[in-house]
Amino acid sequence: MAKNERQEEETTQFVDSGNNLKRLSLYDPPVAVLGIFLIILSVILCFIYLDYSEALGAVYRVPNWLQFPNDMGRRLDFLKEEGNGCDVFDGEWVWDEDYPLYLSKDCTFIEQSFNCIQNGRPDVRFTKWRWQPRECDLPRFDGKLLLEKLRNKRVVFAGDSLGRNQWESMLCLLASAVAEKDSVYEVNGSLIRKQRQGTLVFKFQGYNCTLEFYWSPYLVHLDQPSSGAPTSNKKVRSTLKLDLLDPISRKWRDADVLVLNSGHWWTSHMFEQLGLHFQVGQEVKMNMSMEEAYRKSMETVMQWIKNEVNTNKTQIFFRTYEPRHFLFGEWNTGGRCNEEKLPELANKILPNRTYDLLNITEMSARRKDGHMSVYYLASHRAPMKRQDCSHWCLPGVPDSWNELLYAFFLKHQATRL
């Protein structure tokens, strides 16, 4: 009897405890405070874990909410006929654990200032993003296949320091596919360094092909003013001859692949620094706008292609302007981009043209995390007020430009068969 009474008492206590628990509300002050405390603690622990993972050099995995599924419906194959209408510049940056396509420590050709990781950049997330067109798939970059197709050929990049940025990316992509590293060398023994002038020619001896870069930031002729310049105006120290191509273009003409870019030096600051004015014929155009001058220079480039280049032999690419991401100033006035850690998530092969347009402007605009910022010096971080938010770390965004170039090159080769 006593045993049954004890069981009933225990049962009553258990039921009462359950009823009391049910009566607890999330809006009761003690419960609310406890809930908020647990949420804050969880967030803090997540940040500690991520920072600790990076400190150990662990591979960072992007949170699920930032990932884009790979099965967003069947995409077209860009290299096949079905992919002819695909706009490869309309897409998103997607996380890919198989990236980057090479490691900075393995490519000895990277200019020191572009080698952000070796210069002390602590995160590697910026190397993990791949460009994915919405409607089609790009071919996976295959350095060995490309070198075979470039056997006995010349590949020429001509343009500014952003062009050299892309050229070095291609050099690393191709060199990573070569087992005998000594078989890749600069033909004149020149070193790759930050410079505003010059020519660099790398030979892939096993394939008898060359990858060349020619410094020509405007593509048209930068020269001293002619007799048409007003001699009393001391501001005119040099002129940009908009109707004449850069004389060094004679070395580009017979290339098998020619990649051109211009835009980075078309700024009022640069023109003021150089004392530069526009010239057409013998006349210095003191009042010509930057936009009009740029259009005239591009017309000269297109006319040169039409008149001087054998487009049956030479495949020509023109890469559009790559955006800069300075915040709160320019490169010389304290502008910065070092706080950017993630990209902004969010054809154009023109008909009847003799060149392919690499329209990388919009896709690159989303990658403000990919710039060198303060990591362009080998010995120490650059001052916060002297960041580089124009050029790109390698490996990084320029590799994606070259993946697009690779896709267009293969497609062009297939149509010629």
Solvent accessible surface area in square Angstrom, and as a share of the most:
residue,aa,sasa,rsa
1,M,180,0.80
2,A,69,0.53
3,K,129,0.55
4,N,84,0.43
5,E,99,0.44
6,R,133,0.49
7,Q,94,0.42
8,E,116,0.52
9,E,102,0.46
10,E,103,0.46
11,T,81,0.47
12,T,77,0.45
13,Q,104,0.46
14,F,159,0.66
15,V,76,0.43
16,D,68,0.35
17,S,66,0.43
18,G,29,0.28
19,N,57,0.29
20,N,77,0.39
21,L,124,0.62
22,K,168,0.71
23,R,164,0.60
24,L,101,0.50
25,S,41,0.27
26,L,141,0.70
27,Y,200,0.76
28,D,49,0.25
29,P,99,0.62
30,P,96,0.61
31,V,40,0.23
32,A,36,0.28
33,V,102,0.59
34,L,104,0.52
35,G,29,0.28
36,I,102,0.52
37,F,118,0.49
38,L,93,0.46
39,I,114,0.58
40,I,93,0.47
41,L,71,0.35
42,S,60,0.39
43,V,74,0.42
44,I,88,0.44
45,L,98,0.49
46,C,78,0.47
47,F,129,0.54
48,I,98,0.50
49,Y,144,0.55
50,L,60,0.30
51,D,96,0.50
52,Y,130,0.49
53,S,14,0.09
54,E,46,0.21
55,A,85,0.66
56,L,117,0.58
57,G,62,0.59
58,A,46,0.36
59,V,88,0.50
60,Y,19,0.07
61,R,168,0.61
62,V,5,0.03
63,P,42,0.26
64,N,130,0.66
65,W,190,0.67
66,L,16,0.08
67,Q,82,0.37
68,F,53,0.22
69,P,81,0.51
70,N,121,0.62
71,D,121,0.63
72,M,109,0.49
73,G,51,0.49
74,R,191,0.70
75,R,38,0.14
76,L,58,0.29
77,D,50,0.26
78,F,5,0.02
79,L,57,0.28
80,K,121,0.51
81,E,146,0.65
82,E,71,0.32
83,G,0,0.00
84,N,87,0.45
85,G,63,0.61
86,C,5,0.03
87,D,38,0.20
88,V,2,0.01
89,F,13,0.05
90,D,59,0.30
91,G,0,0.00
92,E,15,0.07
93,W,1,0.00
94,V,8,0.05
95,W,29,0.10
96,D,22,0.12
97,E,65,0.29
98,D,102,0.53
99,Y,13,0.05
100,P,28,0.18
101,L,40,0.20
102,Y,12,0.05
103,L,85,0.42
104,S,7,0.04
105,K,134,0.57
106,D,90,0.47
107,C,10,0.06
108,T,121,0.70
109,F,37,0.15
110,I,14,0.07
111,E,5,0.02
112,Q,84,0.37
113,S,8,0.05
114,F,4,0.02
115,N,18,0.09
116,C,0,0.00
117,I,47,0.24
118,Q,99,0.44
119,N,13,0.07
120,G,47,0.45
121,R,15,0.05
122,P,91,0.57
123,D,5,0.02
124,V,56,0.32
125,R,31,0.11
126,F,3,0.01
127,T,8,0.05
128,K,19,0.08
129,W,7,0.02
130,R,50,0.18
131,W,7,0.02
132,Q,14,0.06
133,P,1,0.01
134,R,118,0.43
135,E,100,0.45
136,C,0,0.00
137,D,60,0.31
138,L,37,0.18
139,P,27,0.17
140,R,121,0.44
141,F,20,0.08
142,D,62,0.32
143,G,8,0.08
144,K,127,0.54
145,L,72,0.36
146,L,5,0.02
147,L,0,0.00
148,E,89,0.40
149,K,69,0.29
150,L,5,0.03
151,R,95,0.35
152,N,101,0.52
153,K,66,0.28
154,R,68,0.25
155,V,8,0.05
156,V,0,0.00
157,F,3,0.01
158,A,2,0.01
159,G,0,0.00
160,D,0,0.00
161,S,12,0.08
162,L,0,0.00
163,G,3,0.03
164,R,5,0.02
165,N,0,0.00
166,Q,1,0.00
167,W,0,0.00
168,E,0,0.00
169,S,0,0.00
170,M,6,0.02
171,L,0,0.00
172,C,1,0.00
173,L,4,0.02
174,L,2,0.01
175,A,8,0.06
176,S,61,0.39
177,A,18,0.14
178,V,16,0.09
179,A,96,0.75
180,E,123,0.55
181,K,110,0.47
182,D,134,0.69
183,S,19,0.13
184,V,9,0.05
185,Y,82,0.31
186,E,13,0.06
187,V,65,0.37
188,N,116,0.59
189,G,62,0.59
190,S,46,0.30
191,L,120,0.59
192,I,29,0.15
193,R,130,0.48
194,K,130,0.55
195,Q,54,0.24
196,R,128,0.47
197,Q,136,0.61
198,G,38,0.37
199,T,43,0.25
200,L,2,0.01
201,V,22,0.12
202,F,8,0.03
203,K,54,0.23
204,F,2,0.01
205,Q,105,0.47
206,G,51,0.49
207,Y,37,0.14
208,N,80,0.41
209,C,3,0.02
210,T,24,0.14
211,L,1,0.01
212,E,6,0.03
213,F,5,0.02
214,Y,9,0.03
215,W,30,0.10
216,S,1,0.01
217,P,11,0.07
218,Y,2,0.01
219,L,1,0.00
220,V,2,0.01
221,H,38,0.17
222,L,74,0.37
223,D,45,0.23
224,Q,122,0.54
225,P,44,0.27
226,S,29,0.19
227,S,110,0.71
228,G,37,0.36
229,A,11,0.09
230,P,55,0.35
231,T,132,0.77
232,S,105,0.68
233,N,46,0.23
234,K,184,0.78
235,K,148,0.63
236,V,15,0.09
237,R,127,0.46
238,S,13,0.09
239,T,0,0.00
240,L,0,0.00
241,K,31,0.13
242,L,0,0.00
243,D,50,0.26
244,L,92,0.46
245,L,23,0.11
246,D,24,0.13
247,P,67,0.42
248,I,37,0.19
249,S,9,0.06
250,R,144,0.52
251,K,91,0.39
252,W,1,0.00
253,R,85,0.31
254,D,89,0.46
255,A,0,0.00
256,D,24,0.13
257,V,4,0.02
258,L,0,0.00
259,V,4,0.02
260,L,1,0.01
261,N,5,0.03
262,S,2,0.01
263,G,6,0.06
264,H,26,0.11
265,W,17,0.06
266,W,25,0.09
267,T,30,0.17
268,S,69,0.45
269,H,69,0.31
270,M,23,0.10
271,F,15,0.06
272,E,129,0.58
273,Q,85,0.38
274,L,47,0.23
275,G,6,0.06
276,L,7,0.03
277,H,40,0.18
278,F,14,0.06
279,Q,1,0.00
280,V,40,0.23
281,G,39,0.38
282,Q,125,0.55
283,E,98,0.44
284,V,11,0.07
285,K,61,0.26
286,M,72,0.32
287,N,150,0.77
288,M,35,0.15
289,S,59,0.38
290,M,61,0.27
291,E,120,0.54
292,E,85,0.38
293,A,0,0.00
294,Y,65,0.25
295,R,125,0.45
296,K,64,0.27
297,S,0,0.00
298,M,26,0.12
299,E,93,0.42
300,T,19,0.11
301,V,1,0.01
302,M,56,0.25
303,Q,93,0.41
304,W,24,0.08
305,I,2,0.01
306,K,151,0.64
307,N,95,0.49
308,E,81,0.36
309,V,13,0.07
310,N,86,0.44
311,T,51,0.29
312,N,121,0.62
313,K,86,0.36
314,T,3,0.02
315,Q,9,0.04
316,I,3,0.01
317,F,0,0.00
318,F,16,0.07
319,R,1,0.00
320,T,25,0.15
321,Y,77,0.29
322,E,3,0.01
323,P,19,0.12
324,R,77,0.28
325,H,27,0.12
326,F,31,0.13
327,L,76,0.38
328,F,153,0.64
329,G,31,0.30
330,E,72,0.32
331,W,94,0.33
332,N,58,0.30
333,T,92,0.53
334,G,21,0.21
335,G,0,0.00
336,R,73,0.27
337,C,6,0.03
338,N,27,0.14
339,E,100,0.45
340,E,31,0.14
341,K,80,0.34
342,L,60,0.30
343,P,7,0.04
344,E,82,0.37
345,L,47,0.23
346,A,86,0.67
347,N,54,0.28
348,K,77,0.32
349,I,73,0.37
350,L,55,0.27
351,P,106,0.67
352,N,159,0.82
353,R,122,0.45
354,T,73,0.43
355,Y,22,0.09
356,D,18,0.09
357,L,30,0.15
358,L,0,0.00
359,N,40,0.21
360,I,0,0.00
361,T,48,0.28
362,E,108,0.48
363,M,1,0.00
364,S,0,0.00
365,A,37,0.29
366,R,24,0.09
367,R,2,0.01
368,K,52,0.22
369,D,3,0.01
370,G,1,0.01
371,H,2,0.01
372,M,2,0.01
373,S,5,0.03
374,V,0,0.00
375,Y,17,0.06
376,Y,36,0.14
377,L,55,0.27
378,A,69,0.53
379,S,97,0.62
380,H,108,0.48
381,R,128,0.47
382,A,5,0.04
383,P,70,0.44
384,M,89,0.40
385,K,140,0.59
386,R,102,0.37
387,Q,4,0.02
388,D,19,0.10
389,C,0,0.00
390,S,7,0.04
391,H,21,0.09
392,W,0,0.00
393,C,0,0.00
394,L,1,0.00
395,P,1,0.01
396,G,11,0.11
397,V,1,0.00
398,P,0,0.00
399,D,9,0.05
400,S,4,0.03
401,W,0,0.00
402,N,0,0.00
403,E,14,0.06
404,L,0,0.00
405,L,6,0.03
406,Y,2,0.01
407,A,1,0.00
408,F,5,0.02
409,F,4,0.02
410,L,15,0.07
411,K,25,0.11
412,H,56,0.25
413,Q,40,0.18
414,A,52,0.41
415,T,101,0.59
416,R,129,0.47
417,L,188,0.94
